Amino acid sequence: MINRTVVALVGSFLVFAIGSFRLFTESLSSIPLFVSYVFFITGFIGLVANGLKLVKLKNT
């Protein structure tokens, strides 16, 4: 179960990183700005949720 949570955490981080990279550098012009906001927000939510889940799993 911990492996699945770590993979989800890494995936959320990658989505967050792509969204934030597009927002802060404006170099990926092929991705629309709306999509980068969606990636940024959902990646951040995924990071927080999977991080909390991983901490819970490690404590039990």
PDB file of N, H, CA, C and O in Angstrom:
ATOM      1  N   MET A   1       0.821  -1.197   0.000  1.00  0.00           N
ATOM      2  CA  MET A   1       0.000   0.000   0.000  1.00  0.00           C
ATOM      3  C   MET A   1       0.864   1.260   0.000  1.00  0.00           C
ATOM      4  O   MET A   1       0.477   2.282  -0.567  1.00  0.00           O
ATOM      5  N   ILE A   2       2.019   1.186   0.627  1.00  0.00           N
ATOM      6  H   ILE A   2       2.333   0.356   1.088  1.00  0.00           H
ATOM      7  CA  ILE A   2       2.901   2.347   0.669  1.00  0.00           C
ATOM      8  C   ILE A   2       3.456   2.643  -0.726  1.00  0.00           C
ATOM      9  O   ILE A   2       3.617   3.805  -1.100  1.00  0.00           O
ATOM     10  N   ASN A   3       3.751   1.579  -1.500  1.00  0.00           N
ATOM     11  H   ASN A   3       3.621   0.636  -1.196  1.00  0.00           H
ATOM     12  CA  ASN A   3       4.280   1.782  -2.846  1.00  0.00           C
ATOM     13  C   ASN A   3       3.285   2.517  -3.731  1.00  0.00           C
ATOM     14  O   ASN A   3       3.666   3.396  -4.504  1.00  0.00           O
ATOM     15  N   ARG A   4       2.022   2.163  -3.620  1.00  0.00           N
ATOM     16  H   ARG A   4       1.712   1.449  -2.993  1.00  0.00           H
ATOM     17  CA  ARG A   4       0.979   2.809  -4.419  1.00  0.00           C
ATOM     18  C   ARG A   4       0.860   4.297  -4.052  1.00  0.00           C
ATOM     19  O   ARG A   4       0.677   5.147  -4.924  1.00  0.00           O
ATOM     20  N   THR A   5       0.963   4.592  -2.775  1.00  0.00           N
ATOM     21  H   THR A   5       1.112   3.901  -2.067  1.00  0.00           H
ATOM     22  CA  THR A   5       0.873   5.982  -2.322  1.00  0.00           C
ATOM     23  C   THR A   5       2.075   6.789  -2.784  1.00  0.00           C
ATOM     24  O   THR A   5       1.933   7.956  -3.147  1.00  0.00           O
ATOM     25  N   VAL A   6       3.251   6.185  -2.776  1.00  0.00           N
ATOM     26  H   VAL A   6       3.366   5.237  -2.481  1.00  0.00           H
ATOM     27  CA  VAL A   6       4.452   6.893  -3.241  1.00  0.00           C
ATOM     28  C   VAL A   6       4.361   7.171  -4.735  1.00  0.00           C
ATOM     29  O   VAL A   6       4.732   8.254  -5.185  1.00  0.00           O
ATOM     30  N   VAL A   7       3.868   6.202  -5.512  1.00  0.00           N
ATOM     31  H   VAL A   7       3.566   5.322  -5.147  1.00  0.00           H
ATOM     32  CA  VAL A   7       3.699   6.422  -6.952  1.00  0.00           C
ATOM     33  C   VAL A   7       2.688   7.531  -7.209  1.00  0.00           C
ATOM     34  O   VAL A   7       2.898   8.364  -8.091  1.00  0.00           O
ATOM     35  N   ALA A   8       1.604   7.554  -6.458  1.00  0.00           N
ATOM     36  H   ALA A   8       1.434   6.878  -5.742  1.00  0.00           H
ATOM     37  CA  ALA A   8       0.598   8.610  -6.604  1.00  0.00           C
ATOM     38  C   ALA A   8       1.179   9.965  -6.208  1.00  0.00           C
ATOM     39  O   ALA A   8       0.867  10.981  -6.828  1.00  0.00           O
ATOM     40  N   LEU A   9       2.018   9.980  -5.181  1.00  0.00           N
ATOM     41  H   LEU A   9       2.271   9.154  -4.677  1.00  0.00           H
ATOM     42  CA  LEU A   9       2.655  11.223  -4.751  1.00  0.00           C
ATOM     43  C   LEU A   9       3.598  11.754  -5.826  1.00  0.00           C
ATOM     44  O   LEU A   9       3.620  12.956  -6.092  1.00  0.00           O
ATOM     45  N   VAL A  10       4.368  10.878  -6.439  1.00  0.00           N
ATOM     46  H   VAL A  10       4.350   9.902  -6.222  1.00  0.00           H
ATOM     47  CA  VAL A  10       5.277  11.290  -7.509  1.00  0.00           C
ATOM     48  C   VAL A  10       4.493  11.781  -8.719  1.00  0.00           C
ATOM     49  O   VAL A  10       4.870  12.776  -9.339  1.00  0.00           O
ATOM     50  N   GLY A  11       3.410  11.096  -9.060  1.00  0.00           N
ATOM     51  H   GLY A  11       3.103  10.288  -8.557  1.00  0.00           H
ATOM     52  CA  GLY A  11       2.565  11.531 -10.173  1.00  0.00           C
ATOM     53  C   GLY A  11       1.939  12.893  -9.924  1.00  0.00           C
ATOM     54  O   GLY A  11       1.880  13.728 -10.827  1.00  0.00           O
ATOM     55  N   SER A  12       1.477  13.118  -8.716  1.00  0.00           N
ATOM     56  H   SER A  12       1.525  12.440  -7.983  1.00  0.00           H
ATOM     57  CA  SER A  12       0.905  14.421  -8.371  1.00  0.00           C
ATOM     58  C   SER A  12       1.959  15.511  -8.438  1.00  0.00           C
ATOM     59  O   SER A  12       1.686  16.629  -8.875  1.00  0.00           O
ATOM     60  N   PHE A  13       3.166  15.176  -8.002  1.00  0.00           N
ATOM     61  H   PHE A  13       3.388  14.268  -7.647  1.00  0.00           H
ATOM     62  CA  PHE A  13       4.245  16.153  -8.077  1.00  0.00           C
ATOM     63  C   PHE A  13       4.572  16.504  -9.525  1.00  0.00           C
ATOM     64  O   PHE A  13       4.824  17.669  -9.833  1.00  0.00           O
ATOM     65  N   LEU A  14       4.572  15.521 -10.412  1.00  0.00           N
ATOM     66  H   LEU A  14       4.367  14.575 -10.162  1.00  0.00           H
ATOM     67  CA  LEU A  14       4.862  15.796 -11.820  1.00  0.00           C
ATOM     68  C   LEU A  14       3.788  16.674 -12.461  1.00  0.00           C
ATOM     69  O   LEU A  14       4.103  17.578 -13.234  1.00  0.00           O
ATOM     70  N   VAL A  15       2.529  16.409 -12.142  1.00  0.00           N
ATOM     71  H   VAL A  15       2.273  15.675 -11.514  1.00  0.00           H
ATOM     72  CA  VAL A  15       1.436  17.246 -12.661  1.00  0.00           C
ATOM     73  C   VAL A  15       1.575  18.671 -12.120  1.00  0.00           C
ATOM     74  O   VAL A  15       1.415  19.639 -12.864  1.00  0.00           O
ATOM     75  N   PHE A  16       1.870  18.796 -10.834  1.00  0.00           N
ATOM     76  H   PHE A  16       1.999  18.010 -10.230  1.00  0.00           H
ATOM     77  CA  PHE A  16       2.082  20.102 -10.218  1.00  0.00           C
ATOM     78  C   PHE A  16       3.273  20.811 -10.851  1.00  0.00           C
ATOM     79  O   PHE A  16       3.216  22.016 -11.096  1.00  0.00           O
ATOM     80  N   ALA A  17       4.345  20.079 -11.116  1.00  0.00           N
ATOM     81  H   ALA A  17       4.391  19.100 -10.916  1.00  0.00           H
ATOM     82  CA  ALA A  17       5.549  20.680 -11.693  1.00  0.00           C
ATOM     83  C   ALA A  17       5.300  21.180 -13.112  1.00  0.00           C
ATOM     84  O   ALA A  17       5.775  22.256 -13.474  1.00  0.00           O
ATOM     85  N   ILE A  18       4.571  20.426 -13.913  1.00  0.00           N
ATOM     86  H   ILE A  18       4.185  19.552 -13.618  1.00  0.00           H
ATOM     87  CA  ILE A  18       4.272  20.866 -15.273  1.00  0.00           C
ATOM     88  C   ILE A  18       3.409  22.118 -15.254  1.00  0.00           C
ATOM     89  O   ILE A  18       3.660  23.060 -16.006  1.00  0.00           O
ATOM     90  N   GLY A  19       2.390  22.132 -14.396  1.00  0.00           N
ATOM     91  H   GLY A  19       2.186  21.367 -13.785  1.00  0.00           H
ATOM     92  CA  GLY A  19       1.530  23.312 -14.297  1.00  0.00           C
ATOM     93  C   GLY A  19       2.273  24.531 -13.808  1.00  0.00           C
ATOM     94  O   GLY A  19       2.097  25.624 -14.348  1.00  0.00           O
ATOM     95  N   SER A  20       3.105  24.362 -12.791  1.00  0.00           N
ATOM     96  H   SER A  20       3.248  23.474 -12.353  1.00  0.00           H
ATOM     97  CA  SER A  20       3.840  25.516 -12.267  1.00  0.00           C
ATOM     98  C   SER A  20       4.920  25.983 -13.233  1.00  0.00           C
ATOM     99  O   SER A  20       5.183  27.182 -13.331  1.00  0.00           O
ATOM    100  N   PHE A  21       5.547  25.056 -13.946  1.00  0.00           N
ATOM    101  H   PHE A  21       5.333  24.082 -13.866  1.00  0.00           H
ATOM    102  CA  PHE A  21       6.556  25.445 -14.934  1.00  0.00           C
ATOM    103  C   PHE A  21       5.940  26.312 -16.023  1.00  0.00           C
ATOM    104  O   PHE A  21       6.524  27.317 -16.430  1.00  0.00           O
ATOM    105  N   ARG A  22       4.761  25.922 -16.493  1.00  0.00           N
ATOM    106  H   ARG A  22       4.287  25.106 -16.162  1.00  0.00           H
ATOM    107  CA  ARG A  22       4.081  26.703 -17.536  1.00  0.00           C
ATOM    108  C   ARG A  22       3.650  28.069 -17.001  1.00  0.00           C
ATOM    109  O   ARG A  22       3.732  29.070 -17.713  1.00  0.00           O
ATOM    110  N   LEU A  23       3.190  28.112 -15.748  1.00  0.00           N
ATOM    111  H   LEU A  23       3.123  27.299 -15.170  1.00  0.00           H
ATOM    112  CA  LEU A  23       2.725  29.386 -15.201  1.00  0.00           C
ATOM    113  C   LEU A  23       3.869  30.368 -14.963  1.00  0.00           C
ATOM    114  O   LEU A  23       3.724  31.565 -15.212  1.00  0.00           O
ATOM    115  N   PHE A  24       4.996  29.869 -14.487  1.00  0.00           N
ATOM    116  H   PHE A  24       5.114  28.897 -14.285  1.00  0.00           H
ATOM    117  CA  PHE A  24       6.076  30.769 -14.096  1.00  0.00           C
ATOM    118  C   PHE A  24       7.049  31.105 -15.222  1.00  0.00           C
ATOM    119  O   PHE A  24       7.688  32.157 -15.183  1.00  0.00           O
ATOM    120  N   THR A  25       7.178  30.231 -16.231  1.00  0.00           N
ATOM    121  H   THR A  25       6.659  29.376 -16.264  1.00  0.00           H
ATOM    122  CA  THR A  25       8.151  30.516 -17.289  1.00  0.00           C
ATOM    123  C   THR A  25       7.516  30.917 -18.610  1.00  0.00           C
ATOM    124  O   THR A  25       8.148  31.606 -19.410  1.00  0.00           O
ATOM    125  N   GLU A  26       6.291  30.504 -18.853  1.00  0.00           N
ATOM    126  H   GLU A  26       5.777  29.944 -18.203  1.00  0.00           H
ATOM    127  CA  GLU A  26       5.574  30.789 -20.091  1.00  0.00           C
ATOM    128  C   GLU A  26       6.310  30.260 -21.320  1.00  0.00           C
ATOM    129  O   GLU A  26       6.149  30.801 -22.414  1.00  0.00           O
ATOM    130  N   SER A  27       7.116  29.208 -21.154  1.00  0.00           N
ATOM    131  H   SER A  27       7.247  28.769 -20.265  1.00  0.00           H
ATOM    132  CA  SER A  27       7.846  28.681 -22.293  1.00  0.00           C
ATOM    133  C   SER A  27       7.109  27.550 -23.008  1.00  0.00           C
ATOM    134  O   SER A  27       7.407  27.267 -24.168  1.00  0.00           O
ATOM    135  N   LEU A  28       6.170  26.908 -22.355  1.00  0.00           N
ATOM    136  H   LEU A  28       5.928  27.137 -21.413  1.00  0.00           H
ATOM    137  CA  LEU A  28       5.383  25.855 -22.994  1.00  0.00           C
ATOM    138  C   LEU A  28       4.114  26.466 -23.576  1.00  0.00           C
ATOM    139  O   LEU A  28       3.039  26.369 -22.986  1.00  0.00           O
ATOM    140  N   SER A  29       4.248  27.081 -24.711  1.00  0.00           N
ATOM    141  H   SER A  29       5.121  27.160 -25.191  1.00  0.00           H
ATOM    142  CA  SER A  29       3.102  27.786 -25.280  1.00  0.00           C
ATOM    143  C   SER A  29       2.075  26.834 -25.885  1.00  0.00           C
ATOM    144  O   SER A  29       0.971  27.257 -26.228  1.00  0.00           O
ATOM    145  N   SER A  30       2.425  25.545 -26.020  1.00  0.00           N
ATOM    146  H   SER A  30       3.322  25.201 -25.741  1.00  0.00           H
ATOM    147  CA  SER A  30       1.463  24.596 -26.569  1.00  0.00           C
ATOM    148  C   SER A  30       0.383  24.225 -25.555  1.00  0.00           C
ATOM    149  O   SER A  30      -0.691  23.757 -25.935  1.00  0.00           O
ATOM    150  N   ILE A  31       0.662  24.431 -24.266  1.00  0.00           N
ATOM    151  H   ILE A  31       1.533  24.811 -23.957  1.00  0.00           H
ATOM    152  CA  ILE A  31      -0.327  24.158 -23.224  1.00  0.00           C
ATOM    153  C   ILE A  31      -1.089  25.452 -22.926  1.00  0.00           C
ATOM    154  O   ILE A  31      -0.471  26.452 -22.561  1.00  0.00           O
ATOM    155  N   PRO A  32      -2.410  25.452 -23.073  1.00  0.00           N
ATOM    156  CA  PRO A  32      -3.176  26.658 -22.753  1.00  0.00           C
ATOM    157  C   PRO A  32      -3.053  27.037 -21.277  1.00  0.00           C
ATOM    158  O   PRO A  32      -2.792  26.188 -20.425  1.00  0.00           O
ATOM    159  N   LEU A  33      -3.242  28.294 -20.997  1.00  0.00           N
ATOM    160  H   LEU A  33      -3.455  28.984 -21.689  1.00  0.00           H
ATOM    161  CA  LEU A  33      -3.090  28.796 -19.641  1.00  0.00           C
ATOM    162  C   LEU A  33      -4.101  28.169 -18.693  1.00  0.00           C
ATOM    163  O   LEU A  33      -3.774  27.894 -17.538  1.00  0.00           O
ATOM    164  N   PHE A  34      -5.326  27.937 -19.162  1.00  0.00           N
ATOM    165  H   PHE A  34      -5.592  28.160 -20.100  1.00  0.00           H
ATOM    166  CA  PHE A  34      -6.348  27.311 -18.323  1.00  0.00           C
ATOM    167  C   PHE A  34      -5.927  25.905 -17.890  1.00  0.00           C
ATOM    168  O   PHE A  34      -6.120  25.520 -16.737  1.00  0.00           O
ATOM    169  N   VAL A  35      -5.360  25.158 -18.807  1.00  0.00           N
ATOM    170  H   VAL A  35      -5.203  25.471 -19.743  1.00  0.00           H
ATOM    171  CA  VAL A  35      -4.925  23.794 -18.503  1.00  0.00           C
ATOM    172  C   VAL A  35      -3.796  23.818 -17.481  1.00  0.00           C
ATOM    173  O   VAL A  35      -3.741  22.957 -16.603  1.00  0.00           O
ATOM    174  N   SER A  36      -2.907  24.781 -17.583  1.00  0.00           N
ATOM    175  H   SER A  36      -2.953  25.480 -18.296  1.00  0.00           H
ATOM    176  CA  SER A  36      -1.810  24.853 -16.618  1.00  0.00           C
ATOM    177  C   SER A  36      -2.326  25.215 -15.224  1.00  0.00           C
ATOM    178  O   SER A  36      -1.783  24.738 -14.227  1.00  0.00           O
ATOM    179  N   TYR A  37      -3.353  26.041 -15.139  1.00  0.00           N
ATOM    180  H   TYR A  37      -3.794  26.429 -15.949  1.00  0.00           H
ATOM    181  CA  TYR A  37      -3.961  26.318 -13.838  1.00  0.00           C
ATOM    182  C   TYR A  37      -4.606  25.060 -13.260  1.00  0.00           C
ATOM    183  O   TYR A  37      -4.489  24.797 -12.063  1.00  0.00           O
ATOM    184  N   VAL A  38      -5.279  24.291 -14.097  1.00  0.00           N
ATOM    185  H   VAL A  38      -5.374  24.504 -15.069  1.00  0.00           H
ATOM    186  CA  VAL A  38      -5.900  23.047 -13.640  1.00  0.00           C
ATOM    187  C   VAL A  38      -4.827  22.077 -13.156  1.00  0.00           C
ATOM    188  O   VAL A  38      -4.987  21.459 -12.103  1.00  0.00           O
ATOM    189  N   PHE A  39      -3.737  21.934 -13.907  1.00  0.00           N
ATOM    190  H   PHE A  39      -3.607  22.435 -14.762  1.00  0.00           H
ATOM    191  CA  PHE A  39      -2.632  21.065 -13.490  1.00  0.00           C
ATOM    192  C   PHE A  39      -2.039  21.544 -12.172  1.00  0.00           C
ATOM    193  O   PHE A  39      -1.751  20.735 -11.290  1.00  0.00           O
ATOM    194  N   PHE A  40      -1.860  22.823 -12.036  1.00  0.00           N
ATOM    195  H   PHE A  40      -2.094  23.480 -12.753  1.00  0.00           H
ATOM    196  CA  PHE A  40      -1.265  23.388 -10.827  1.00  0.00           C
ATOM    197  C   PHE A  40      -2.129  23.098  -9.597  1.00  0.00           C
ATOM    198  O   PHE A  40      -1.626  22.649  -8.567  1.00  0.00           O
ATOM    199  N   ILE A  41      -3.427  23.356  -9.716  1.00  0.00           N
ATOM    200  H   ILE A  41      -3.836  23.721 -10.553  1.00  0.00           H
ATOM    201  CA  ILE A  41      -4.333  23.188  -8.572  1.00  0.00           C
ATOM    202  C   ILE A  41      -4.525  21.717  -8.229  1.00  0.00           C
ATOM    203  O   ILE A  41      -4.428  21.338  -7.062  1.00  0.00           O
ATOM    204  N   THR A  42      -4.796  20.886  -9.228  1.00  0.00           N
ATOM    205  H   THR A  42      -4.875  21.194 -10.176  1.00  0.00           H
ATOM    206  CA  THR A  42      -5.020  19.468  -8.938  1.00  0.00           C
ATOM    207  C   THR A  42      -3.743  18.774  -8.478  1.00  0.00           C
ATOM    208  O   THR A  42      -3.797  17.871  -7.643  1.00  0.00           O
ATOM    209  N   GLY A  43      -2.606  19.181  -9.010  1.00  0.00           N
ATOM    210  H   GLY A  43      -2.562  19.914  -9.689  1.00  0.00           H
ATOM    211  CA  GLY A  43      -1.345  18.617  -8.546  1.00  0.00           C
ATOM    212  C   GLY A  43      -1.065  18.973  -7.107  1.00  0.00           C
ATOM    213  O   GLY A  43      -0.568  18.144  -6.344  1.00  0.00           O
ATOM    214  N   PHE A  44      -1.378  20.201  -6.724  1.00  0.00           N
ATOM    215  H   PHE A  44      -1.781  20.875  -7.343  1.00  0.00           H
ATOM    216  CA  PHE A  44      -1.173  20.619  -5.338  1.00  0.00           C
ATOM    217  C   PHE A  44      -2.097  19.852  -4.391  1.00  0.00           C
ATOM    218  O   PHE A  44      -1.674  19.410  -3.323  1.00  0.00           O
ATOM    219  N   ILE A  45      -3.352  19.699  -4.787  1.00  0.00           N
ATOM    220  H   ILE A  45      -3.697  20.058  -5.654  1.00  0.00           H
ATOM    221  CA  ILE A  45      -4.297  18.941  -3.966  1.00  0.00           C
ATOM    222  C   ILE A  45      -3.830  17.498  -3.829  1.00  0.00           C
ATOM    223  O   ILE A  45      -3.892  16.926  -2.741  1.00  0.00           O
ATOM    224  N   GLY A  46      -3.364  16.912  -4.917  1.00  0.00           N
ATOM    225  H   GLY A  46      -3.313  17.377  -5.801  1.00  0.00           H
ATOM    226  CA  GLY A  46      -2.862  15.547  -4.877  1.00  0.00           C
ATOM    227  C   GLY A  46      -1.634  15.408  -4.004  1.00  0.00           C
ATOM    228  O   GLY A  46      -1.491  14.419  -3.285  1.00  0.00           O
ATOM    229  N   LEU A  47      -0.740  16.394  -4.058  1.00  0.00           N
ATOM    230  H   LEU A  47      -0.856  17.197  -4.642  1.00  0.00           H
ATOM    231  CA  LEU A  47       0.445  16.368  -3.201  1.00  0.00           C
ATOM    232  C   LEU A  47       0.064  16.365  -1.726  1.00  0.00           C
ATOM    233  O   LEU A  47       0.586  15.572  -0.943  1.00  0.00           O
ATOM    234  N   VAL A  48      -0.836  17.246  -1.358  1.00  0.00           N
ATOM    235  H   VAL A  48      -1.260  17.891  -1.994  1.00  0.00           H
ATOM    236  CA  VAL A  48      -1.247  17.342   0.046  1.00  0.00           C
ATOM    237  C   VAL A  48      -1.958  16.065   0.488  1.00  0.00           C
ATOM    238  O   VAL A  48      -1.654  15.521   1.550  1.00  0.00           O
ATOM    239  N   ALA A  49      -2.901  15.585  -0.322  1.00  0.00           N
ATOM    240  H   ALA A  49      -3.147  16.027  -1.185  1.00  0.00           H
ATOM    241  CA  ALA A  49      -3.678  14.404   0.061  1.00  0.00           C
ATOM    242  C   ALA A  49      -2.794  13.160   0.150  1.00  0.00           C
ATOM    243  O   ALA A  49      -2.890  12.399   1.112  1.00  0.00           O
ATOM    244  N   ASN A  50      -1.943  12.954  -0.838  1.00  0.00           N
ATOM    245  H   ASN A  50      -1.864  13.572  -1.620  1.00  0.00           H
ATOM    246  CA  ASN A  50      -1.087  11.770  -0.805  1.00  0.00           C
ATOM    247  C   ASN A  50       0.004  11.885   0.246  1.00  0.00           C
ATOM    248  O   ASN A  50       0.425  10.872   0.805  1.00  0.00           O
ATOM    249  N   GLY A  51       0.465  13.076   0.523  1.00  0.00           N
ATOM    250  H   GLY A  51       0.123  13.899   0.068  1.00  0.00           H
ATOM    251  CA  GLY A  51       1.437  13.258   1.595  1.00  0.00           C
ATOM    252  C   GLY A  51       0.842  12.935   2.947  1.00  0.00           C
ATOM    253  O   GLY A  51       1.484  12.283   3.771  1.00  0.00           O
ATOM    254  N   LEU A  52      -0.383  13.387   3.185  1.00  0.00           N
ATOM    255  H   LEU A  52      -0.904  13.917   2.516  1.00  0.00           H
ATOM    256  CA  LEU A  52      -1.051  13.059   4.454  1.00  0.00           C
ATOM    257  C   LEU A  52      -1.330  11.565   4.568  1.00  0.00           C
ATOM    258  O   LEU A  52      -1.204  10.981   5.644  1.00  0.00           O
ATOM    259  N   LYS A  53      -1.705  10.960   3.460  1.00  0.00           N
ATOM    260  H   LYS A  53      -1.807  11.435   2.586  1.00  0.00           H
ATOM    261  CA  LYS A  53      -1.973   9.524   3.471  1.00  0.00           C
ATOM    262  C   LYS A  53      -0.689   8.738   3.745  1.00  0.00           C
ATOM    263  O   LYS A  53      -0.711   7.742   4.468  1.00  0.00           O
ATOM    264  N   LEU A  54       0.414   9.180   3.174  1.00  0.00           N
ATOM    265  H   LEU A  54       0.432   9.989   2.587  1.00  0.00           H
ATOM    266  CA  LEU A  54       1.691   8.501   3.403  1.00  0.00           C
ATOM    267  C   LEU A  54       2.134   8.634   4.857  1.00  0.00           C
ATOM    268  O   LEU A  54       2.663   7.682   5.431  1.00  0.00           O
ATOM    269  N   VAL A  55       1.924   9.791   5.450  1.00  0.00           N
ATOM    270  H   VAL A  55       1.494  10.564   4.983  1.00  0.00           H
ATOM    271  CA  VAL A  55       2.277   9.973   6.856  1.00  0.00           C
ATOM    272  C   VAL A  55       1.424   9.077   7.749  1.00  0.00           C
ATOM    273  O   VAL A  55       1.926   8.497   8.712  1.00  0.00           O
ATOM    274  N   LYS A  56       0.124   8.962   7.426  1.00  0.00           N
ATOM    275  H   LYS A  56      -0.284   9.433   6.644  1.00  0.00           H
ATOM    276  CA  LYS A  56      -0.754   8.076   8.185  1.00  0.00           C
ATOM    277  C   LYS A  56      -0.314   6.622   8.081  1.00  0.00           C
ATOM    278  O   LYS A  56      -0.325   5.889   9.070  1.00  0.00           O
ATOM    279  N   LEU A  57       0.073   6.211   6.881  1.00  0.00           N
ATOM    280  H   LEU A  57       0.082   6.806   6.078  1.00  0.00           H
ATOM    281  CA  LEU A  57       0.499   4.827   6.695  1.00  0.00           C
ATOM    282  C   LEU A  57       1.809   4.535   7.416  1.00  0.00           C
ATOM    283  O   LEU A  57       1.997   3.436   7.937  1.00  0.00           O
ATOM    284  N   LYS A  58       2.699   5.491   7.450  1.00  0.00           N
ATOM    285  H   LYS A  58       2.547   6.384   7.026  1.00  0.00           H
ATOM    286  CA  LYS A  58       3.978   5.279   8.121  1.00  0.00           C
ATOM    287  C   LYS A  58       3.816   5.235   9.642  1.00  0.00           C
ATOM    288  O   LYS A  58       4.592   4.561  10.319  1.00  0.00           O
ATOM    289  N   ASN A  59       2.832   5.934  10.186  1.00  0.00           N
ATOM    290  H   ASN A  59       2.201   6.481   9.637  1.00  0.00           H
ATOM    291  CA  ASN A  59       2.618   5.961  11.625  1.00  0.00           C
ATOM    292  C   ASN A  59       1.946   4.700  12.158  1.00  0.00           C
ATOM    293  O   ASN A  59       2.048   4.400  13.347  1.00  0.00           O
ATOM    294  N   THR A  60       1.255   3.957  11.283  1.00  0.00           N
ATOM    295  H   THR A  60       1.172   4.201  10.317  1.00  0.00           H
ATOM    296  CA  THR A  60       0.566   2.749  11.764  1.00  0.00           C
ATOM    297  C   THR A  60       1.367   1.501  11.525  1.00  0.00           C
ATOM    298  O   THR A  60       0.923   0.406  11.873  1.00  0.00           O
TER     299      THR A  60
END
